[in-house]
Amino acid sequence: MDIKKAVVIDKTGRTNNDLRIGYFVHDVSRLRRTLFDQKMKPLGVTRSQWWVLAQLGRSEKTLGEQGMLQTELANVLDVGKVTVGGLIDRLEAGGFVRRMPCPNDRRAKRVVVTEAGRATLRQMQSVSQELNAMILKDIPQDSIRLAEEVLAMMKANIMQELHGTNGQEDELIGDDL
């Protein structure tokens, strides 16, 4: 598809870029998740579960093996504590994570990735790299860099509007999953 032909100019002289880029960002993300889901199905991990597992894996990279509190995980993933609790229950039943007592708060539990969970994370990373290679096939490197820069700026604008931050502290920047 010729991207230049996809831009429509309306009667006022404005283009529909603002609408099209939102559509493309959403649709590419949706299609990528669907493809990733298909690849993860043999591992017995659902989309919601791999999202939790991926976030726990990211936290291990930055915080070590101390895990995350369920409330922290719910906040980062922008879902309710009950929802995260159910996902953790299923991941724990599958042997991917375990709950550990929190040394600072007897009532709280930290969720940590097990060795089986780490093995699954490694497989997820491998699948993600394969998918990225397939998705980015035949796209020049400078175009990829430009797209990343534009998306990072868009994200910073949104983060500024939502939270008064530029999004640079977000752990998801540059992550393969």
C-alpha positions as CSV (number, residue, x, y, z in Angstrom):
1,M,0.0,0.0,0.0
2,D,1.3,3.4,-0.9
3,I,1.2,5.4,2.4
4,K,1.1,8.7,0.5
5,K,-2.1,7.6,-1.3
6,A,-3.6,6.7,2.0
7,V,-3.6,10.3,3.2
8,V,-6.9,12.1,2.3
9,I,-7.3,15.9,2.3
10,D,-10.7,17.1,3.2
11,K,-12.6,20.2,2.1
12,T,-10.8,22.4,4.7
13,G,-7.4,21.3,3.5
14,R,-6.7,19.2,6.5
15,T,-5.4,15.7,6.2
16,N,-6.6,12.6,8.0
17,N,-3.1,11.7,9.3
18,D,-4.2,12.2,12.9
19,L,-7.0,9.6,12.4
20,R,-5.0,7.2,10.3
21,I,-1.9,7.0,12.5
22,G,-4.2,6.1,15.5
23,Y,-5.8,3.5,13.4
24,F,-2.5,2.0,12.2
25,V,-1.0,2.0,15.7
26,H,-4.0,0.3,17.1
27,D,-4.4,-2.2,14.3
28,V,-0.7,-3.2,14.1
29,S,-0.7,-3.7,17.9
30,R,-3.9,-5.8,17.7
31,L,-2.6,-7.9,14.9
32,R,0.8,-8.4,16.6
33,R,-0.9,-9.5,19.8
34,T,-3.1,-11.9,17.9
35,L,-0.1,-13.5,16.2
36,F,1.8,-13.6,19.4
37,D,-1.2,-15.3,21.1
38,Q,-1.2,-18.0,18.4
39,K,2.5,-18.6,19.1
40,M,2.0,-18.7,22.9
41,K,-0.9,-21.1,22.9
42,P,1.2,-24.2,22.8
43,L,3.0,-23.0,26.0
44,G,-0.4,-22.8,27.8
45,V,-0.2,-19.1,28.5
46,T,-3.1,-16.8,27.6
47,R,-2.6,-13.1,26.5
48,S,-3.5,-11.8,29.9
49,Q,-1.1,-14.3,31.6
50,W,1.8,-13.6,29.3
51,W,1.3,-9.8,29.8
52,V,1.6,-10.4,33.6
53,L,4.6,-12.7,33.2
54,A,6.3,-10.3,30.9
55,Q,5.9,-7.4,33.4
56,L,7.2,-9.6,36.2
57,G,10.2,-10.4,34.0
58,R,10.8,-6.7,33.3
59,S,10.7,-6.0,37.0
60,E,13.3,-8.8,37.6
61,K,15.6,-7.0,35.2
62,T,15.4,-3.8,37.1
63,L,14.7,-4.9,40.7
64,G,16.3,-8.3,40.9
65,E,14.4,-11.4,42.0
66,Q,12.4,-9.7,44.7
67,G,9.2,-9.7,42.6
68,M,6.4,-7.3,42.7
69,L,3.4,-6.7,45.0
70,Q,0.1,-7.6,43.5
71,T,-1.1,-4.0,43.9
72,E,2.1,-2.7,42.0
73,L,1.4,-5.2,39.3
74,A,-2.2,-4.1,39.0
75,N,-1.1,-0.4,38.8
76,V,1.5,-1.0,36.1
77,L,-0.9,-3.1,34.0
78,D,-3.8,-0.7,34.6
79,V,-6.2,-3.4,35.8
80,G,-7.9,-4.2,39.0
81,K,-6.4,-6.0,42.0
82,V,-9.0,-8.8,41.8
83,T,-8.2,-9.3,38.0
84,V,-4.5,-9.5,38.7
85,G,-5.2,-11.8,41.6
86,G,-7.0,-14.3,39.4
87,L,-4.3,-14.1,36.8
88,I,-1.6,-14.7,39.4
89,D,-3.7,-17.7,40.8
90,R,-3.7,-19.3,37.3
91,L,0.0,-18.6,36.7
92,E,0.8,-20.0,40.2
93,A,-1.2,-23.1,39.4
94,G,0.8,-23.5,36.2
95,G,4.1,-23.2,38.1
96,F,5.1,-19.9,36.3
97,V,5.1,-17.7,39.5
98,R,4.9,-18.1,43.2
99,R,3.8,-15.8,46.0
100,M,6.4,-15.0,48.7
101,P,5.8,-13.1,52.0
102,C,6.8,-9.5,51.9
103,P,9.4,-8.7,54.5
104,N,8.1,-5.2,55.1
105,D,4.4,-6.0,55.4
106,R,3.1,-9.4,56.7
107,R,-0.2,-8.9,55.0
108,A,1.3,-8.5,51.5
109,K,2.8,-11.1,49.2
110,R,5.4,-10.5,46.5
111,V,4.9,-12.3,43.2
112,V,8.1,-13.8,41.8
113,V,8.8,-15.7,38.6
114,T,9.8,-19.3,39.0
115,E,12.4,-21.1,36.9
116,A,9.6,-22.6,34.8
117,G,8.3,-19.0,34.4
118,R,11.8,-17.8,33.3
119,A,12.0,-20.6,30.8
120,T,8.6,-19.5,29.4
121,L,9.9,-15.8,29.3
122,R,12.9,-16.9,27.3
123,Q,10.6,-18.7,24.8
124,M,8.4,-15.6,24.7
125,Q,11.4,-13.4,24.0
126,S,12.5,-15.7,21.2
127,V,9.0,-15.7,19.7
128,S,8.9,-11.9,20.0
129,Q,12.2,-11.5,18.2
130,E,11.0,-13.8,15.4
131,L,7.8,-11.9,15.1
132,N,9.6,-8.6,15.1
133,A,11.9,-9.8,12.3
134,M,8.9,-11.0,10.3
135,I,7.0,-7.7,10.9
136,L,9.9,-5.5,10.0
137,K,11.0,-7.5,7.0
138,D,12.0,-5.3,4.0
139,I,11.6,-2.1,6.0
140,P,14.7,0.1,5.9
141,Q,16.5,0.5,9.3
142,D,16.3,4.3,9.1
143,S,12.5,4.1,8.6
144,I,12.2,1.8,11.6
145,R,14.3,4.3,13.7
146,L,12.1,7.2,12.5
147,A,8.9,5.3,13.4
148,E,10.3,4.5,16.9
149,E,11.2,8.2,17.4
150,V,7.7,9.4,16.3
151,L,6.0,6.8,18.5
152,A,8.2,7.8,21.4
153,M,7.3,11.4,20.9
154,M,3.6,10.6,20.7
155,K,3.8,8.5,23.9
156,A,5.6,11.4,25.7
157,N,2.8,13.8,24.6
158,I,0.2,11.4,25.9
159,M,2.1,10.8,29.2
160,Q,2.5,14.6,29.6
161,E,-1.2,15.1,29.2
162,L,-2.2,12.2,31.5
163,H,0.3,12.4,34.2
164,G,2.5,15.5,33.7
165,T,5.5,13.2,32.9
166,N,7.3,12.6,29.6
167,G,7.1,8.8,29.9
168,Q,10.9,8.3,29.9
169,E,10.8,6.5,33.3
170,D,8.5,3.8,31.7
171,E,10.1,0.4,31.9
172,L,8.4,-0.7,28.7
173,I,10.6,1.5,26.5
174,G,12.9,-0.6,24.3
175,D,11.5,-3.9,25.6
176,D,11.2,-6.8,23.1
177,L,7.9,-8.1,24.3
